[in-house]
Amino acid sequence: MRSANRVASLLLASALLIGGAMLALQALLLTLDRPTPLDTAGWFDALSGTRWRDPTVQTVAGGALLLGLAILVAQLRRWTPVRLRADERDGWYLHRRCVERRLADAASAVPGVRRARVRVRRRGGQWRPRVRATGDPAARAEIEFAVHQELHRLTAPRPGRIDVRLLPRRRPA
Amino acid sequence: MTNAGHRLLWTIVALLLIAVGAAALAASLGALPGADPAAVLLSADLVDRWRMAAPWSTLAAAVAGALFALAGQRLLVREARGPGGTLRGTLSHPGRRPGRTRLAADVLADALVRDLTGNPGVRRARVVLTGPPPHPDLWIRVDLTADAPAAGVREHVRAAVRRFAATTDCQPAHLDVTARIEPSRP
């Protein structure tokens, strides 16, 4: 969402800059009775020929309303935090993606486990790592141990429950 | 611009879109008092009034366009500059005897970066000082190598901040350290 916002802001800024400059130029040339770079006769005819009750107007207005609602919901819902607080006292935070990658590497290093993915969320002041991996279901305890060890190495606080979901490896047909 | 700034900007844009969309939809459905759904979007009366007001109407449009362009340019500049509010300039301390000690803020930040990167576990460090000079807010980002002992680096950062506070006589009001750790596998 953060990257999408950044890109959207860049597009909005460019549109404002280019659109504003063109509007200013066009209006200034009109004031001076000079030939203008944009021919606005088509727009003028379209706006003069469209009534408020036309389906086009309703479609555009409904689209704007829905787009606005979608953007509003996207902005107001809770975002996944970029970093996780490791300690209340010394202001130490760990970058969430880095922690997830490290935990995934630790889980993948367990024998019999392949392709581990880890997501870390904060619930009620505690970290909740969620591990998804392909491998032997008997390796659950070892994965939990590996994740605990890695979190300890990263000086992270003791996590709450570690949620491990192991999918058995698909056998070749 | 910060993430919070973007969030605020797009919340305002969303509210504007909702307001405009809802008003146009209400006018189109005849639910807006005073608006006739059978009327054209650009009525002849409006066009006449625009023409009568020339050249002031076109001049007003030119000014509005210039303001839009200026807003876009400011937004682009802020986008390119990144999060603002960095403390630039000098920290000034009155001495016990006549005289003052002055220190450039970016020199202090560079000194702390050098101190932080003195530990082999710290690959890169970035320091930003914000807030009022006697008790600035200290924002640190450290990139740690894959094999760095996190506890040792944490202690090193804490010691570096203590040294910074002692040297500059500036006890940070707020300390914020974000650590990024490289993946253990290449």
Contacts between the chains, C-beta under 8 A, distances in Angstrom:
chain1	res1	chain2	res2	distance
A	2	B	3	5.2
A	2	B	6	7.3
A	5	B	3	7.2
A	5	B	6	4.0
A	5	B	7	6.8
A	5	B	10	5.9
A	6	B	6	6.4
A	6	B	79	7.3
A	8	B	10	6.7
A	9	B	1	7.0
A	9	B	6	5.6
A	9	B	9	6.4
A	9	B	10	7.6
A	9	B	75	6.5
A	9	B	79	6.0
A	10	B	76	7.3
A	10	B	79	5.7
A	12	B	9	8.0
A	12	B	13	7.3
A	12	B	72	7.7
A	12	B	75	6.9
A	13	B	72	4.8
A	13	B	73	7.7
A	13	B	75	3.7
A	13	B	76	4.3
A	13	B	79	6.2
A	14	B	72	6.8
A	14	B	76	7.0
A	15	B	72	7.1
A	16	B	68	5.2
A	16	B	69	6.8
A	16	B	71	5.5
A	16	B	72	3.0
A	16	B	75	6.8
A	17	B	68	8.0
A	17	B	69	5.3
A	17	B	72	3.2
A	17	B	73	5.4
A	17	B	76	6.4
A	18	B	69	7.9
A	18	B	72	7.5
A	19	B	65	7.8
A	19	B	68	6.3
A	19	B	69	7.8
A	19	B	72	7.8
A	20	B	64	8.0
A	20	B	65	4.8
A	20	B	66	6.6
A	20	B	67	7.0
A	20	B	68	2.9
A	20	B	69	3.2
A	20	B	70	7.3
A	20	B	71	7.2
A	20	B	72	5.9
A	21	B	65	6.9
A	21	B	66	7.9
A	21	B	69	4.4
A	22	B	65	7.2
A	23	B	61	6.4
A	23	B	62	7.5
A	23	B	64	7.0
A	23	B	65	3.1
A	23	B	68	6.7
A	24	B	61	7.9
A	24	B	62	4.8
A	24	B	63	7.7
A	24	B	64	7.9
A	24	B	65	3.2
A	24	B	66	4.5
A	24	B	68	8.0
A	24	B	69	6.3
A	25	B	65	7.5
A	26	B	61	8.0
A	26	B	65	7.6
A	27	B	58	4.7
A	27	B	59	7.1
A	27	B	61	3.8
A	27	B	62	3.8
A	27	B	65	6.0
A	28	B	58	7.7
A	28	B	59	7.9
A	28	B	62	4.6
A	30	B	58	4.7
A	31	B	54	7.5
A	31	B	55	4.6
A	31	B	58	4.3
A	31	B	59	5.5
A	31	B	62	6.6
A	44	B	42	7.1
A	47	B	40	7.5
A	47	B	41	4.8
A	47	B	42	3.9
A	48	B	40	5.7
A	48	B	41	7.6
A	48	B	42	4.9
A	48	B	44	7.7
A	48	B	47	7.4
A	49	B	40	6.8
A	50	B	40	6.4
A	50	B	41	5.0
A	51	B	37	7.0
A	51	B	38	5.8
A	51	B	39	6.6
A	51	B	40	5.5
A	51	B	41	7.4
A	52	B	27	5.2
A	52	B	28	4.9
A	52	B	35	6.7
A	52	B	36	7.2
A	52	B	37	4.7
A	52	B	38	7.3
A	52	B	39	5.9
A	52	B	40	7.9
A	52	B	41	6.7
A	53	B	28	5.7
A	53	B	29	7.7
A	53	B	30	7.3
A	53	B	37	3.8
A	53	B	38	6.3
A	54	B	28	7.7
A	57	B	24	6.6
A	57	B	28	4.9
A	57	B	41	7.2
A	58	B	25	6.5
A	58	B	28	4.9
A	58	B	29	7.4
A	60	B	24	7.3
A	61	B	20	7.9
A	61	B	21	5.0
A	61	B	22	7.8
A	61	B	24	3.6
A	61	B	25	4.1
A	61	B	28	6.0
A	62	B	21	6.9
A	62	B	25	5.9
A	63	B	21	7.4
A	64	B	17	5.0
A	64	B	18	7.9
A	64	B	20	5.9
A	64	B	21	3.4
A	64	B	24	7.2
A	65	B	17	7.2
A	65	B	18	5.9
A	65	B	21	3.2
A	65	B	22	5.6
A	65	B	25	6.2
A	66	B	21	7.6
A	67	B	17	5.7
A	67	B	21	7.7
A	68	B	13	7.9
A	68	B	14	4.7
A	68	B	15	7.0
A	68	B	16	7.4
A	68	B	17	3.1
A	68	B	18	3.7
A	68	B	19	7.9
A	68	B	21	5.9
A	69	B	14	7.4
A	69	B	18	6.2
A	71	B	10	5.8
A	71	B	11	7.9
A	71	B	13	6.6
A	71	B	14	3.8
A	71	B	17	6.9
A	72	B	11	6.5
A	72	B	14	3.9
A	72	B	15	6.8
A	72	B	18	6.8
A	74	B	10	8.0
A	75	B	7	5.3
A	75	B	10	5.2
A	75	B	11	4.7
A	75	B	14	6.4
A	76	B	11	7.0
A	83	B	178	5.4
A	86	B	179	7.9
A	90	B	154	7.6
A	90	B	158	6.2
A	90	B	175	6.9
A	90	B	177	7.3
A	91	B	174	7.2
A	91	B	175	4.3
A	91	B	176	4.8
A	91	B	177	5.7
A	92	B	154	6.1
A	92	B	157	7.8
A	92	B	177	5.1
A	92	B	179	6.9
A	93	B	176	7.1
A	93	B	177	6.6
A	93	B	178	4.7
A	93	B	179	7.0
A	94	B	178	7.6
A	94	B	179	5.4
A	94	B	181	7.2
A	95	B	178	6.2
A	95	B	179	6.7
A	95	B	180	4.3
A	95	B	181	7.3
A	98	B	179	7.8
A	98	B	180	4.9
A	98	B	181	4.6
A	98	B	182	7.5
A	98	B	183	7.6
A	99	B	181	7.4
A	101	B	183	4.7
A	102	B	181	6.0
A	102	B	183	6.5
A	102	B	184	6.0
A	105	B	183	5.9
A	105	B	184	4.7
A	105	B	185	5.3
A	106	B	184	7.4
A	153	B	149	7.8
A	153	B	150	6.2
A	154	B	150	4.9
A	154	B	181	6.6
A	155	B	150	4.5
A	155	B	151	5.0
A	155	B	154	5.7
